[in-house]
Amino acid sequence: MASPPSTVAASPKVHQLLQKLHALSEAQENSISQRFFYVSRLFYYWMFSGQRWSAASDDHMRDKFVALEPDKCQFVYLLARSLGACNIVEAGTSFGVSTIYLALAVGQNIADRTRSLGSTSSVTGKVIATENEPSKAAKAREHWREAGDEVEPWIELREGNLLETLKVEEGMPEEIDMLLLDIWTPMALPTLKIVHPRLKRGAVIIADNTTSSRLLYKDLFEYLHNPENGFRTLTLPFNGGLEISVYLPEE
Ligand SMILES: C[S@@+](CC[C@H](N)C(=O)[O-])C[C@H]1O[C@@H](n2cnc3c(N)ncnc32)[C@H](O)[C@@H]1O
């Protein structure tokens, strides 16, 4: 009997690369120092009723993948395929692991749409990836190069503070189908506010760890729950919680 198709359509080379990168990320996340880092952030919040993301936090995170876990990446890939998403913004790219899934989906969606419209039509789209840390951006580019043509052509990496780079109009699609918020919690709401005016009706916003870091996402939830902002939202029971919000403003 033939084996069932895997969740993500990709060449064996890309699957092997993803497996390797997820294993490296998981080893870091399971380390004692990393667990201590997360607990100390929550402790600080409880003690001082506020968030703090210091230069020391940046130093600590500089060599960390903090990649979205494989099941969440697979879910996001399938979601992007089912939406036919051609324009995706990824807030927080790190070493480019989740970007690989998003780029696979965008490339495959564009191929589907091109086929259905006929070969003379040109369908465009991309993943806008964002990373502040130059060494991480360089490593992400290496991984995408290694993944090859299924992945690399579909990514535009904006290097620098995403609160600035996402405001650059040039190259920014008119309409965004999906936003992945996989960023330090204090940045989540400011990022959503920048992308909000471009969200297509029905666009999906995914945010990670919304159960385990609920307190740190207080401002994001206030915004998502305000009916004036047009979102419907649900926390999915992935490890740490994964928020899916759909942009459905009143018409
Ligand atoms: C959780 S990681 C992203 C992981 C990635 N989505 C994955 O699954 O492989 C968040 C990343 O956001 C980056 N970052 C933090 N603040 C940023 C900012 N202001 N602008 C751009 N990137 C930022 C960090 O350097 C870090 O690499």
The ligand as an SDF file (V2000), in Angstrom:
LIG
                    3D

 27 29  0  0  0  0  0  0  0  0999 V2000
   10.0760   33.7950   18.1150 C   0  0  0  0  0  0  0  0  0  0  0  0
   11.3250   34.3200   17.0310 S   0  0  0  0  0  0  0  0  0  0  0  0
   10.7090   33.9250   15.4450 C   0  0  0  0  0  0  0  0  0  0  0  0
   10.7690   32.4470   15.1160 C   0  0  0  0  0  0  0  0  0  0  0  0
   10.3530   32.1160   13.6980 C   0  0  0  0  0  0  0  0  0  0  0  0
    9.0270   32.6070   13.3910 N   0  0  0  0  0  0  0  0  0  0  0  0
   10.3740   30.6250   13.4560 C   0  0  0  0  0  0  0  0  0  0  0  0
    9.3630   29.9570   13.7400 O   0  0  0  0  0  0  0  0  0  0  0  0
   11.3970   30.1180   13.0030 O   0  0  0  0  0  0  0  0  0  0  0  0
   11.1370   36.0640   17.0740 C   0  0  0  0  0  0  0  0  0  0  0  0
   12.1990   36.8220   16.2850 C   0  0  0  0  0  0  0  0  0  0  0  0
   11.8010   38.1850   16.1960 O   0  0  0  0  0  0  0  0  0  0  0  0
   12.9670   38.9870   16.1500 C   0  0  0  0  0  0  0  0  0  0  0  0
   12.6190   40.3480   16.5570 N   0  0  0  0  0  0  0  0  0  0  0  0
   12.3990   40.8110   17.8140 C   0  0  0  0  0  0  0  0  0  0  0  0
   12.0950   42.1120   17.7920 N   0  0  0  0  0  0  0  0  0  0  0  0
   12.1140   42.4970   16.4900 C   0  0  0  0  0  0  0  0  0  0  0  0
   11.8790   43.7260   15.8340 C   0  0  0  0  0  0  0  0  0  0  0  0
   11.5740   44.8160   16.4990 N   0  0  0  0  0  0  0  0  0  0  0  0
   11.9790   43.7640   14.4880 N   0  0  0  0  0  0  0  0  0  0  0  0
   12.2840   42.6330   13.7840 C   0  0  0  0  0  0  0  0  0  0  0  0
   12.5220   41.4350   14.3620 N   0  0  0  0  0  0  0  0  0  0  0  0
   12.4520   41.3670   15.6960 C   0  0  0  0  0  0  0  0  0  0  0  0
   13.9140   38.3180   17.1170 C   0  0  0  0  0  0  0  0  0  0  0  0
   15.2630   38.6470   16.8390 O   0  0  0  0  0  0  0  0  0  0  0  0
   13.5860   36.8410   16.9150 C   0  0  0  0  0  0  0  0  0  0  0  0
   14.5230   36.2380   16.0560 O   0  0  0  0  0  0  0  0  0  0  0  0
  1  2  1  0
  2  3  1  0
  2 10  1  0
  3  4  1  0
  4  5  1  0
  5  6  1  0
  5  7  1  0
  7  8  2  0
  7  9  1  0
 10 11  1  0
 11 12  1  0
 11 26  1  0
 12 13  1  0
 13 14  1  0
 13 24  1  0
 14 15  1  0
 14 23  1  0
 15 16  2  0
 16 17  1  0
 17 18  1  0
 17 23  2  0
 18 19  1  0
 18 20  2  0
 20 21  1  0
 21 22  2  0
 22 23  1  0
 24 25  1  0
 24 26  1  0
 26 27  1  0
M  CHG  2   2   1   9  -1
M  END
$$$$
